[in-house]
Amino acid sequence: MAEEFLFTSEGKILDNRLKLNKVDRELQQSRNGVTVKTEDGCFYEADYVILSASIGVLQSDLISFRPPLPRWKTEAIEKCEVMVYTKIFLKFPYKFWPCGPGKEFFIYAHERRGYYTFWQHMENAYPGSNILVVTLTNDESKRVESQSDEETLKEAMVVLRDMFGPKIPDATDVLVPRWWNNRFQRCSYSNYPMISNNQVISDIKAPVGRIFFTGEHTSERFNDYVHGGHLAGIDTGETVLEEIRKDEIRNENFLLEPLLALTLTQADAVSRLHKCDVPTQLYLSSKLGIPEAIL
């Protein structure tokens, strides 16, 4: 996809417009554009900014806004819940679990809600991989993220031996994602409350000046999903392009307007000034009326 609009060579992106390993910390907005300040002290100026940070990041203090976001915007962001959805992968030297039709998933019952409950083997998708996946959510996800991988592996093995017996082999490897503790993510996806209305999503999606917001959390139909983020990005890009076209039309119309329209009294006040010396803020002032004097 990047090759469609970035300069590449032999599959490598060489376009210097793409800045990697830059952490945006502040967006400072004016009437004419936006200045982005990064963690390493660099500044980047643009006419518009598209912000695709997750809803969890927007709720955190990673990115500050100058001036601050309006109240209606921050209230909408806070109303959206964040979900933490953790898939833990365990690899074994051989499979010891049942396979076949209707046996891809199995459930573990525990007195604590959500404790290593939902299991799935990967034999259907990746035959011979000998991988089991266990899914945790929200509170259990956050708890597991706060401990070491070794502790998590030990807990998971106790659960598996409770289900399949004490003679099953130890896992040879484990992968524990940390969506919640990663400051660039702070969640897995957005989760709008059942009682919320479309106004919340509309307010989260709505631009603030020259800053446009996008991501799966701005998709009314496909929020929570990867393709929701992809489609939202396309929609936001088209919106910004339309705004650029409107700016071009406004600029063209501005050039066609008289340079200055003044009442006769106002004209006397500046009669000794060359027209290029008249302050720009007088142009097209709503206080100027007729009769007019065109300089």
PASEBA-1860 file (N, C-alpha, C; in nm, 3 decimals):
! residues 295
1> MAEEFLFT> 0.083/-0.121/0.000/0.000/0.000/0.000/0.086/0.125/0.000 ~ 0.196/0.122/0.077/0.282/0.240/0.086/0.346/0.274/-0.048 ~ 0.371/0.171/-0.129/0.436/0.193/-0.258/0.350/0.277/-0.352 ~ 0.221/0.290/-0.321/0.132/0.367/-0.406/0.154/0.517/-0.392 ~ 0.211/0.561/-0.279/0.224/0.706/-0.259/0.356/0.747/-0.193 ~ 0.441/0.651/-0.157/0.572/0.683/-0.101/0.682/0.632/-0.194 ~ 0.795/0.700/-0.195/0.906/0.660/-0.278/0.971/0.535/-0.218 ~ 0.980/0.430/-0.298/1.038/0.304/-0.253/1.139/0.254/-0.355
9> SEGKILDN> 1.225/0.167/-0.308/1.323/0.104/-0.396/1.348/-0.037/-0.347 ~ 1.324/-0.133/-0.435/1.345/-0.274/-0.404/1.271/-0.315/-0.275 ~ 1.150/-0.265/-0.261/1.067/-0.301/-0.147/1.094/-0.224/-0.020 ~ 1.192/-0.134/-0.022/1.224/-0.055/0.095/1.172/0.088/0.078 ~ 1.114/0.143/0.185/1.061/0.279/0.182/1.176/0.376/0.207 ~ 1.201/0.464/0.109/1.310/0.560/0.119/1.259/0.704/0.128 ~ 1.130/0.721/0.132/1.069/0.855/0.133/1.094/0.923/0.267 ~ 1.159/1.040/0.262/1.193/1.108/0.389/1.073/1.178/0.451
17> RLKLNKVD> 0.958/1.173/0.387/0.837/1.228/0.449/0.781/1.135/0.556 ~ 0.821/1.009/0.551/0.778/0.913/0.653/0.879/0.915/0.768 ~ 0.834/0.955/0.885/0.923/0.965/1.001/0.891/0.850/1.097 ~ 0.986/0.760/1.114/0.968/0.647/1.206/1.031/0.677/1.341 ~ 0.986/0.605/1.443/1.039/0.619/1.579/1.028/0.761/1.630 ~ 0.919/0.828/1.596/0.890/0.961/1.646/0.766/0.952/1.734 ~ 0.773/1.009/1.854/0.662/1.004/1.948/0.599/1.142/1.957 ~ 0.478/1.155/1.905/0.408/1.283/1.911/0.364/1.311/2.055
25> RELQQSRN> 0.399/1.430/2.105/0.362/1.465/2.242/0.273/1.588/2.252 ~ 0.275/1.672/2.149/0.194/1.793/2.158/0.149/1.837/2.018 ~ 0.022/1.876/2.009/-0.033/1.934/1.886/-0.074/2.077/1.917 ~ -0.006/2.172/1.854/-0.036/2.313/1.877/-0.100/2.369/1.752 ~ -0.222/2.417/1.768/-0.303/2.457/1.653/-0.321/2.607/1.647 ~ -0.318/2.660/1.524/-0.348/2.801/1.499/-0.447/2.809/1.384 ~ -0.483/2.929/1.345/-0.577/2.945/1.234/-0.517/2.898/1.102 ~ -0.385/2.897/1.094/-0.319/2.868/0.967/-0.262/2.727/0.956
33> GVTVKTED> -0.260/2.652/1.066/-0.202/2.519/1.058/-0.181/2.457/1.195 ~ -0.106/2.347/1.195/-0.081/2.272/1.317/0.069/2.244/1.327 ~ 0.123/2.263/1.446/0.262/2.228/1.474/0.265/2.106/1.565 ~ 0.337/2.004/1.522/0.349/1.880/1.597/0.485/1.877/1.665 ~ 0.484/1.859/1.796/0.609/1.849/1.872/0.629/1.705/1.914 ~ 0.748/1.652/1.889/0.777/1.513/1.923/0.862/1.506/2.050 ~ 0.873/1.385/2.103/0.941/1.364/2.230/1.089/1.400/2.224 ~ 1.148/1.390/2.107/1.291/1.421/2.094/1.316/1.568/2.063
41> GCFYEADY> 1.210/1.651/2.073/1.227/1.795/2.057/1.212/1.846/1.916 ~ 1.176/1.761/1.822/1.158/1.805/1.684/1.019/1.868/1.666 ~ 1.010/1.955/1.566/0.884/2.021/1.534/0.851/1.997/1.386 ~ 0.724/1.971/1.359/0.678/1.953/1.222/0.552/2.038/1.202 ~ 0.550/2.111/1.092/0.436/2.199/1.064/0.355/2.144/0.947 ~ 0.224/2.157/0.958/0.135/2.107/0.852/0.009/2.192/0.847 ~ -0.055/2.192/0.732/-0.183/2.261/0.720/-0.292/2.188/0.797 ~ -0.284/2.054/0.794/-0.382/1.971/0.864/-0.310/1.854/0.929
49> VILSASIG> -0.374/1.796/1.031/-0.322/1.676/1.096/-0.434/1.574/1.106 ~ -0.403/1.449/1.071/-0.495/1.337/1.093/-0.439/1.257/1.210 ~ -0.515/1.248/1.318/-0.471/1.180/1.439/-0.541/1.045/1.450 ~ -0.463/0.938/1.441/-0.519/0.802/1.443/-0.486/0.728/1.572 ~ -0.449/0.802/1.678/-0.421/0.738/1.806/-0.546/0.666/1.857 ~ -0.527/0.557/1.931/-0.639/0.479/1.982/-0.719/0.560/2.084 ~ -0.839/0.514/2.114/-0.922/0.582/2.213/-0.854/0.576/2.350 ~ -0.780/0.469/2.377/-0.707/0.458/2.503/-0.598/0.563/2.514
57> VLQSDLIS> -0.528/0.589/2.405/-0.424/0.692/2.405/-0.486/0.830/2.421 ~ -0.600/0.853/2.355/-0.668/0.982/2.368/-0.712/1.007/2.512 ~ -0.745/0.900/2.583/-0.784/0.915/2.723/-0.664/0.932/2.816 ~ -0.546/0.901/2.768/-0.424/0.915/2.849/-0.367/1.055/2.831 ~ -0.251/1.078/2.893/-0.186/1.208/2.882/-0.067/1.206/2.786 ~ -0.064/1.110/2.697/0.050/1.101/2.605/0.058/1.222/2.513 ~ -0.057/1.263/2.458/-0.061/1.374/2.364/-0.138/1.490/2.426 ~ -0.075/1.607/2.429/-0.143/1.727/2.477/-0.182/1.815/2.360
65> FRPPLPRW> -0.283/1.897/2.381/-0.336/1.984/2.276/-0.329/2.129/2.323 ~ -0.281/2.216/2.232/-0.275/2.358/2.259/-0.340/2.432/2.144 ~ -0.454/2.499/2.167/-0.530/2.505/2.292/-0.593/2.370/2.325 ~ -0.639/2.352/2.450/-0.699/2.224/2.489/-0.821/2.192/2.405 ~ -0.851/2.063/2.393/-0.971/2.022/2.321/-1.094/2.077/2.391 ~ -1.199/2.110/2.316/-1.322/2.161/2.378/-1.388/2.056/2.466 ~ -1.472/2.102/2.556/-1.532/2.013/2.654/-1.616/1.904/2.589 ~ -1.692/1.939/2.483/-1.777/1.838/2.418/-1.693/1.724/2.361
73> KTEAIEKC> -1.570/1.755/2.322/-1.482/1.654/2.264/-1.427/1.562/2.374 ~ -1.376/1.620/2.481/-1.318/1.539/2.588/-1.424/1.455/2.658 ~ -1.545/1.508/2.673/-1.652/1.431/2.736/-1.688/1.309/2.652 ~ -1.692/1.325/2.519/-1.721/1.212/2.430/-1.612/1.107/2.438 ~ -1.486/1.151/2.442/-1.374/1.057/2.450/-1.382/0.977/2.579 ~ -1.415/1.041/2.689/-1.423/0.972/2.818/-1.540/0.877/2.827 ~ -1.645/0.902/2.752/-1.764/0.816/2.756/-1.739/0.681/2.689 ~ -1.643/0.675/2.600/-1.614/0.551/2.528/-1.528/0.460/2.616
81> EVMVYTKI> -1.574/0.339/2.639/-1.498/0.244/2.719/-1.388/0.181/2.633 ~ -1.285/0.133/2.700/-1.177/0.063/2.629/-1.177/-0.083/2.671 ~ -1.152/-0.170/2.576/-1.146/-0.313/2.601/-1.001/-0.360/2.594 ~ -0.964/-0.446/2.687/-0.833/-0.511/2.682/-0.858/-0.659/2.657 ~ -0.810/-0.707/2.545/-0.839/-0.842/2.497/-0.705/-0.910/2.469 ~ -0.669/-1.006/2.552/-0.535/-1.063/2.546/-0.538/-1.209/2.503 ~ -0.470/-1.240/2.396/-0.452/-1.378/2.351/-0.311/-1.423/2.387 ~ -0.300/-1.520/2.475/-0.171/-1.573/2.518/-0.142/-1.701/2.440
89> FLKFPYKF> -0.026/-1.708/2.377/0.011/-1.821/2.293/0.112/-1.909/2.367 ~ 0.084/-2.039/2.373/0.176/-2.135/2.436/0.213/-2.243/2.335 ~ 0.343/-2.265/2.317/0.389/-2.366/2.223/0.440/-2.489/2.299 ~ 0.404/-2.609/2.249/0.440/-2.734/2.315/0.519/-2.823/2.220 ~ 0.593/-2.919/2.275/0.670/-3.011/2.189/0.579/-3.104/2.109 ~ 0.461/-3.131/2.159/0.363/-3.212/2.085/0.225/-3.181/2.141 ~ 0.122/-3.216/2.064/-0.013/-3.185/2.110/-0.066/-3.301/2.196 ~ -0.137/-3.263/2.301/-0.195/-3.359/2.394/-0.345/-3.335/2.410
97> WPCGPGKE> -0.400/-3.245/2.333/-0.541/-3.208/2.342/-0.619/-3.274/2.229 ~ -0.750/-3.290/2.243/-0.830/-3.352/2.137/-0.842/-3.260/2.016 ~ -0.839/-3.320/1.898/-0.854/-3.245/1.773/-0.968/-3.308/1.693 ~ -1.003/-3.243/1.586/-1.110/-3.295/1.502/-1.229/-3.202/1.500 ~ -1.331/-3.237/1.424/-1.450/-3.152/1.412/-1.514/-3.125/1.547 ~ -1.546/-2.998/1.571/-1.613/-2.961/1.695/-1.526/-2.961/1.818 ~ -1.394/-2.972/1.799/-1.305/-2.980/1.915/-1.196/-2.872/1.912 ~ -1.222/-2.764/1.841/-1.122/-2.658/1.831/-1.115/-2.574/1.959
105> FFIYAHER> -1.228/-2.560/2.028/-1.235/-2.476/2.148/-1.269/-2.561/2.270 ~ -1.219/-2.518/2.386/-1.263/-2.580/2.511/-1.259/-2.475/2.622 ~ -1.339/-2.496/2.724/-1.360/-2.398/2.829/-1.321/-2.454/2.964 ~ -1.255/-2.371/3.044/-1.215/-2.408/3.179/-1.302/-2.333/3.279 ~ -1.363/-2.406/3.371/-1.448/-2.345/3.474/-1.367/-2.322/3.601 ~ -1.372/-2.201/3.650/-1.298/-2.165/3.771/-1.385/-2.076/3.857 ~ -1.359/-2.076/3.986/-1.440/-1.995/4.077/-1.419/-1.846/4.054 ~ -1.306/-1.809/3.992/-1.282/-1.668/3.961/-1.320/-1.642/3.816
113> RGYYTFWQ> -1.403/-1.546/3.797/-1.456/-1.515/3.664/-1.343/-1.477/3.568 ~ -1.341/-1.544/3.452/-1.246/-1.508/3.347/-1.105/-1.559/3.367 ~ -1.085/-1.654/3.459/-0.951/-1.703/3.488/-0.913/-1.813/3.389 ~ -0.837/-1.777/3.284/-0.792/-1.871/3.181/-0.910/-1.958/3.133 ~ -1.015/-1.891/3.091/-1.141/-1.962/3.061/-1.146/-2.018/2.920 ~ -1.116/-1.936/2.820/-1.139/-1.975/2.681/-1.010/-2.018/2.612 ~ -1.008/-2.143/2.567/-0.890/-2.203/2.502/-0.922/-2.242/2.359 ~ -0.818/-2.240/2.278/-0.832/-2.277/2.136/-0.699/-2.335/2.088
121> HMENAYPG> -0.706/-2.445/2.012/-0.583/-2.495/1.951/-0.571/-2.443/1.809 ~ -0.449/-2.436/1.760/-0.422/-2.376/1.629/-0.401/-2.479/1.519 ~ -0.438/-2.604/1.544/-0.412/-2.709/1.446/-0.491/-2.689/1.317 ~ -0.608/-2.633/1.326/-0.687/-2.610/1.204/-0.623/-2.504/1.116 ~ -0.575/-2.398/1.178/-0.514/-2.289/1.102/-0.369/-2.319/1.066 ~ -0.295/-2.379/1.162/-0.154/-2.409/1.142/-0.125/-2.552/1.187 ~ -0.152/-2.649/1.100/-0.129/-2.790/1.138/0.015/-2.816/1.178 ~ 0.032/-2.888/1.288/0.165/-2.920/1.334/0.233/-2.812/1.415
129> SNILVVTL> 0.163/-2.703/1.441/0.225/-2.593/1.516/0.235/-2.623/1.666 ~ 0.146/-2.711/1.715/0.144/-2.748/1.857/0.128/-2.625/1.948 ~ 0.037/-2.536/1.909/0.016/-2.411/1.983/-0.126/-2.407/2.039 ~ -0.134/-2.369/2.165/-0.262/-2.341/2.229/-0.271/-2.191/2.255 ~ -0.395/-2.140/2.247/-0.420/-1.998/2.273/-0.525/-1.988/2.382 ~ -0.499/-1.905/2.482/-0.598/-1.878/2.586/-0.628/-1.728/2.584 ~ -0.755/-1.695/2.596/-0.799/-1.556/2.586/-0.842/-1.503/2.722 ~ -0.786/-1.387/2.757/-0.825/-1.315/2.878/-0.878/-1.178/2.839
137> TNDESKRV> -0.961/-1.119/2.925/-1.015/-0.987/2.896/-1.011/-0.898/3.019 ~ -1.008/-0.771/2.994/-1.021/-0.664/3.093/-0.941/-0.685/3.221 ~ -1.006/-0.708/3.335/-0.936/-0.714/3.463/-0.829/-0.823/3.465 ~ -0.863/-0.940/3.412/-0.764/-1.048/3.409/-0.649/-1.014/3.315 ~ -0.680/-0.948/3.206/-0.575/-0.905/3.113/-0.479/-0.809/3.183 ~ -0.533/-0.711/3.252/-0.449/-0.613/3.321/-0.366/-0.680/3.431 ~ -0.426/-0.777/3.501/-0.352/-0.846/3.606/-0.233/-0.923/3.548 ~ -0.258/-0.995/3.440/-0.152/-1.074/3.378/-0.043/-0.983/3.320
145> ESQSDEET> -0.083/-0.869/3.265/0.016/-0.778/3.209/0.112/-0.724/3.315 ~ 0.066/-0.719/3.439/0.147/-0.663/3.546/0.248/-0.762/3.602 ~ 0.240/-0.889/3.562/0.334/-0.989/3.614/0.426/-1.038/3.503 ~ 0.523/-1.118/3.538/0.620/-1.168/3.440/0.560/-1.278/3.354 ~ 0.620/-1.302/3.239/0.575/-1.410/3.151/0.589/-1.545/3.221 ~ 0.692/-1.560/3.304/0.713/-1.686/3.376/0.598/-1.715/3.471 ~ 0.551/-1.611/3.542/0.438/-1.630/3.632/0.312/-1.667/3.555 ~ 0.290/-1.601/3.442/0.174/-1.630/3.359/0.179/-1.773/3.307
153> LKEAMVVL> 0.295/-1.815/3.261/0.312/-1.951/3.210/0.284/-2.053/3.320 ~ 0.331/-2.026/3.439/0.309/-2.118/3.551/0.159/-2.132/3.582 ~ 0.087/-2.020/3.582/-0.057/-2.024/3.607/-0.129/-2.103/3.498 ~ -0.092/-2.079/3.373/-0.157/-2.147/3.261/-0.132/-2.297/3.266 ~ -0.011/-2.337/3.305/0.020/-2.480/3.311/-0.058/-2.550/3.422 ~ -0.082/-2.482/3.533/-0.165/-2.539/3.639/-0.306/-2.566/3.588 ~ -0.358/-2.471/3.510/-0.492/-2.487/3.454/-0.495/-2.604/3.356 ~ -0.397/-2.612/3.268/-0.394/-2.720/3.169/-0.381/-2.857/3.235
161> RDMFGPKI> -0.299/-2.866/3.337/-0.283/-2.996/3.407/-0.408/-3.032/3.485 ~ -0.484/-2.929/3.525/-0.612/-2.957/3.590/-0.710/-3.016/3.490 ~ -0.697/-2.977/3.364/-0.788/-3.027/3.261/-0.740/-3.158/3.198 ~ -0.608/-3.168/3.172/-0.557/-3.280/3.093/-0.466/-3.376/3.171 ~ -0.448/-3.350/3.299/-0.369/-3.441/3.379/-0.228/-3.391/3.403 ~ -0.158/-3.450/3.502/-0.026/-3.400/3.542/0.087/-3.439/3.449 ~ 0.065/-3.528/3.354/0.175/-3.578/3.271/0.196/-3.501/3.141 ~ 0.118/-3.397/3.117/0.137/-3.321/2.993/0.271/-3.248/2.998
169> PDATDVLV> 0.333/-3.222/2.881/0.465/-3.157/2.880/0.456/-3.009/2.915 ~ 0.567/-2.955/2.957/0.576/-2.810/2.978/0.579/-2.739/2.843 ~ 0.527/-2.618/2.841/0.535/-2.536/2.720/0.680/-2.496/2.695 ~ 0.719/-2.492/2.569/0.856/-2.454/2.534/0.869/-2.305/2.509 ~ 0.756/-2.237/2.489/0.762/-2.093/2.464/0.626/-2.033/2.495 ~ 0.624/-1.903/2.526/0.500/-1.833/2.556/0.510/-1.691/2.503 ~ 0.399/-1.640/2.454/0.391/-1.502/2.406/0.274/-1.435/2.476 ~ 0.303/-1.327/2.550/0.200/-1.254/2.625/0.195/-1.110/2.574
177> PRWWNNRF> 0.097/-1.074/2.491/0.084/-0.935/2.447/0.049/-0.844/2.565 ~ 0.088/-0.718/2.554/0.058/-0.621/2.660/-0.002/-0.495/2.600 ~ -0.127/-0.507/2.562/-0.198/-0.394/2.500/-0.218/-0.280/2.601 ~ -0.251/-0.314/2.724/-0.288/-0.212/2.822/-0.167/-0.131/2.868 ~ -0.055/-0.196/2.892/0.062/-0.128/2.945/0.145/-0.058/2.838 ~ 0.113/-0.082/2.713/0.184/-0.015/2.605/0.128/0.126/2.588 ~ 0.209/0.227/2.611/0.158/0.364/2.610/0.112/0.410/2.472 ~ 0.150/0.337/2.367/0.106/0.371/2.233/-0.026/0.301/2.196
185> QRCSYSNY> -0.077/0.219/2.285/-0.201/0.146/2.257/-0.305/0.169/2.366 ~ -0.272/0.132/2.489/-0.357/0.156/2.606/-0.493/0.089/2.599 ~ -0.511/0.000/2.505/-0.633/-0.080/2.495/-0.618/-0.171/2.373 ~ -0.714/-0.261/2.357/-0.717/-0.344/2.236/-0.811/-0.283/2.132 ~ -0.923/-0.231/2.179/-1.019/-0.166/2.089/-1.121/-0.091/2.172 ~ -1.200/-0.009/2.105/-1.302/0.071/2.173/-1.426/-0.014/2.200 ~ -1.502/0.030/2.298/-1.625/-0.042/2.334/-1.729/0.059/2.378 ~ -1.816/0.097/2.285/-1.918/0.196/2.318/-2.026/0.134/2.406
193> PMISNNQV> -2.066/0.202/2.513/-2.172/0.148/2.600/-2.302/0.128/2.524 ~ -2.379/0.031/2.567/-2.505/0.001/2.500/-2.601/0.121/2.504 ~ -2.591/0.201/2.609/-2.683/0.313/2.623/-2.638/0.436/2.547 ~ -2.520/0.431/2.486/-2.470/0.548/2.413/-2.545/0.563/2.281 ~ -2.543/0.683/2.227/-2.609/0.709/2.100/-2.506/0.749/1.996 ~ -2.553/0.772/1.875/-2.462/0.806/1.766/-2.391/0.938/1.788 ~ -2.446/1.021/1.877/-2.385/1.152/1.902/-2.246/1.137/1.962 ~ -2.226/1.034/2.046/-2.095/1.012/2.108/-1.991/0.981/2.001
201> ISDIKAPV> -2.025/0.890/1.911/-1.931/0.856/1.802/-1.908/0.977/1.713 ~ -2.015/1.051/1.683/-2.002/1.169/1.597/-1.909/1.272/1.659 ~ -1.921/1.292/1.791/-1.836/1.390/1.858/-1.690/1.343/1.862 ~ -1.668/1.213/1.882/-1.531/1.161/1.882/-1.468/1.175/1.743 ~ -1.548/1.154/1.642/-1.500/1.160/1.503/-1.482/1.303/1.455 ~ -1.559/1.397/1.507/-1.561/1.533/1.455/-1.424/1.601/1.466 ~ -1.383/1.674/1.363/-1.256/1.745/1.369/-1.264/1.863/1.465 ~ -1.150/1.903/1.516/-1.138/2.023/1.597/-1.042/2.116/1.524
209> GRIFFTGE> -1.099/2.215/1.458/-1.016/2.303/1.377/-0.952/2.227/1.263 ~ -0.820/2.224/1.263/-0.744/2.157/1.157/-0.695/2.018/1.198 ~ -0.742/1.969/1.312/-0.705/1.835/1.357/-0.822/1.741/1.333 ~ -0.797/1.635/1.255/-0.900/1.538/1.221/-0.869/1.406/1.294 ~ -0.974/1.340/1.340/-0.959/1.219/1.419/-1.006/1.098/1.339 ~ -0.929/0.989/1.347/-0.967/0.868/1.275/-0.922/0.746/1.354 ~ -0.962/0.628/1.307/-0.932/0.503/1.377/-1.059/0.421/1.391 ~ -1.044/0.297/1.438/-1.161/0.210/1.450/-1.270/0.270/1.539
217> HTSERFND> -1.229/0.351/1.637/-1.325/0.412/1.728/-1.408/0.521/1.662 ~ -1.375/0.561/1.541/-1.455/0.662/1.469/-1.545/0.598/1.364 ~ -1.543/0.467/1.354/-1.627/0.396/1.257/-1.760/0.359/1.322 ~ -1.869/0.416/1.271/-2.000/0.388/1.329/-2.042/0.244/1.305 ~ -2.002/0.186/1.194/-2.048/0.052/1.159/-1.951/-0.057/1.202 ~ -1.820/-0.030/1.194/-1.721/-0.135/1.216/-1.623/-0.102/1.328 ~ -1.666/-0.023/1.427/-1.574/0.001/1.539/-1.545/-0.132/1.608 ~ -1.429/-0.143/1.666/-1.375/-0.264/1.730/-1.293/-0.349/1.632
225> YVHGGHLA> -1.305/-0.326/1.502/-1.244/-0.417/1.404/-1.132/-0.350/1.324 ~ -1.039/-0.433/1.276/-0.926/-0.383/1.197/-0.976/-0.313/1.071 ~ -1.070/-0.376/1.001/-1.118/-0.313/0.878/-1.196/-0.185/0.910 ~ -1.249/-0.172/1.032/-1.311/-0.047/1.072/-1.211/0.066/1.075 ~ -1.091/0.038/1.128/-0.985/0.138/1.127/-0.939/0.172/0.987 ~ -0.929/0.070/0.901/-0.886/0.092/0.762/-0.986/0.180/0.687 ~ -1.114/0.145/0.698/-1.218/0.221/0.627/-1.233/0.362/0.683 ~ -1.217/0.375/0.816/-1.224/0.508/0.876/-1.112/0.597/0.825
233> GIDTGETV> -0.993/0.539/0.806/-0.881/0.616/0.753/-0.909/0.668/0.613 ~ -0.972/0.584/0.530/-1.008/0.628/0.394/-1.107/0.742/0.401 ~ -1.210/0.727/0.485/-1.313/0.831/0.498/-1.252/0.963/0.546 ~ -1.163/0.956/0.644/-1.103/1.077/0.698/-1.013/1.143/0.594 ~ -0.939/1.062/0.520/-0.856/1.118/0.413/-0.938/1.193/0.311 ~ -1.052/1.137/0.272/-1.139/1.204/0.176/-1.196/1.333/0.235 ~ -1.226/1.332/0.364/-1.278/1.453/0.429/-1.175/1.564/0.428 ~ -1.048/1.530/0.456/-0.943/1.630/0.456/-0.921/1.684/0.315
241> LEEIRKDE> -0.925/1.598/0.215/-0.911/1.643/0.076/-1.021/1.742/0.039 ~ -1.142/1.713/0.083/-1.254/1.804/0.056/-1.232/1.938/0.126 ~ -1.177/1.934/0.247/-1.148/2.058/0.319/-1.040/2.139/0.248 ~ -0.941/2.070/0.192/-0.837/2.138/0.116/-0.896/2.206/-0.007 ~ -0.987/2.137/-0.075/-1.053/2.197/-0.193/-1.132/2.321/-0.154 ~ -1.200/2.314/-0.040/-1.277/2.431/0.006/-1.183/2.547/0.035 ~ -1.067/2.518/0.095/-0.969/2.623/0.122/-0.921/2.688/-0.007 ~ -0.898/2.607/-0.109/-0.852/2.660/-0.237/-0.958/2.750/-0.299
249> IRNENFLL> -1.084/2.710/-0.288/-1.193/2.792/-0.342/-1.204/2.923/-0.264 ~ -1.193/2.916/-0.131/-1.199/3.038/-0.051/-1.086/3.132/-0.086 ~ -0.967/3.078/-0.106/-0.853/3.162/-0.142/-0.874/3.228/-0.277 ~ -0.931/3.153/-0.373/-0.957/3.210/-0.505/-1.059/3.322/-0.496 ~ -1.164/3.302/-0.418/-1.266/3.404/-0.402/-1.210/3.528/-0.332 ~ -1.119/3.505/-0.237/-1.058/3.617/-0.167/-0.981/3.706/-0.263 ~ -0.911/3.647/-0.358/-0.832/3.725/-0.453/-0.920/3.804/-0.548 ~ -1.044/3.759/-0.568/-1.135/3.829/-0.658/-1.208/3.945/-0.590
257> EPLLALTL> -1.206/3.951/-0.458/-1.273/4.058/-0.384/-1.194/4.188/-0.399 ~ -1.260/4.302/-0.385/-1.187/4.431/-0.386/-1.083/4.431/-0.275 ~ -0.972/4.495/-0.300/-0.868/4.498/-0.199/-0.915/4.565/-0.073 ~ -0.996/4.669/-0.085/-1.039/4.739/0.033/-1.167/4.814/0.004 ~ -1.264/4.802/0.093/-1.389/4.875/0.076/-1.406/4.963/0.198 ~ -1.411/5.093/0.177/-1.417/5.186/0.288/-1.528/5.288/0.268 ~ -1.582/5.338/0.376/-1.672/5.452/0.367/-1.588/5.574/0.333 ~ -1.652/5.679/0.290/-1.578/5.799/0.254/-1.500/5.853/0.371
265> TQADAVSR> -1.558/5.844/0.492/-1.488/5.892/0.610/-1.364/5.809/0.636 ~ -1.377/5.679/0.622/-1.263/5.591/0.643/-1.158/5.612/0.534 ~ -1.205/5.644/0.413/-1.111/5.667/0.304/-1.026/5.789/0.331 ~ -1.087/5.893/0.390/-1.010/6.013/0.424/-0.900/5.980/0.523 ~ -0.930/5.887/0.616/-0.835/5.855/0.722/-0.710/5.787/0.668 ~ -0.724/5.722/0.554/-0.609/5.651/0.499/-0.570/5.704/0.362 ~ -0.619/5.827/0.329/-0.597/5.879/0.194/-0.450/5.899/0.164 ~ -0.370/5.921/0.269/-0.228/5.944/0.245/-0.147/5.816/0.246
273> LHKCDVPT> -0.215/5.698/0.265/-0.144/5.570/0.265/-0.152/5.506/0.129 ~ -0.044/5.443/0.089/-0.049/5.359/-0.030/-0.133/5.237/0.002 ~ -0.203/5.182/-0.095/-0.292/5.071/-0.067/-0.218/4.950/-0.009 ~ -0.091/4.935/-0.038/-0.017/4.821/0.016/0.018/4.839/0.163 ~ 0.002/4.965/0.214/0.034/4.992/0.353/-0.083/4.969/0.446 ~ -0.202/4.947/0.391/-0.320/4.929/0.474/-0.313/4.793/0.543 ~ -0.334/4.788/0.674/-0.326/4.660/0.745/-0.419/4.555/0.686 ~ -0.371/4.433/0.681/-0.448/4.325/0.622/-0.581/4.304/0.692
281> QLYLSSKL> -0.585/4.330/0.825/-0.707/4.300/0.898/-0.823/4.391/0.857 ~ -0.794/4.500/0.783/-0.903/4.586/0.736/-0.973/4.527/0.616 ~ -0.907/4.439/0.546/-0.964/4.381/0.424/-1.090/4.304/0.460 ~ -1.193/4.324/0.382/-1.316/4.248/0.394/-1.376/4.258/0.534 ~ -1.350/4.367/0.604/-1.408/4.385/0.736/-1.558/4.399/0.727 ~ -1.628/4.333/0.819/-1.773/4.338/0.817/-1.825/4.475/0.857 ~ -1.738/4.559/0.916/-1.781/4.692/0.959/-1.780/4.793/0.845 ~ -1.718/4.757/0.734/-1.711/4.848/0.622/-1.842/4.849/0.548
289> GIPEAIL> -1.887/4.965/0.513/-2.018/4.973/0.448/-2.012/5.058/0.323 ~ -2.125/5.104/0.275/-2.134/5.191/0.158/-2.176/5.330/0.203 ~ -2.143/5.435/0.133/-2.077/5.432/0.002/-1.933/5.384/0.012 ~ -1.884/5.325/-0.094/-1.752/5.261/-0.095/-1.653/5.345/-0.173 ~ -1.530/5.332/-0.132/-1.420/5.389/-0.208/-1.320/5.279/-0.232 ~ -1.297/5.242/-0.354/-1.205/5.135/-0.391/-1.070/5.192/-0.421 ~ -0.970/5.153/-0.344/-0.834/5.203/-0.367/-0.758/5.107/-0.458
END
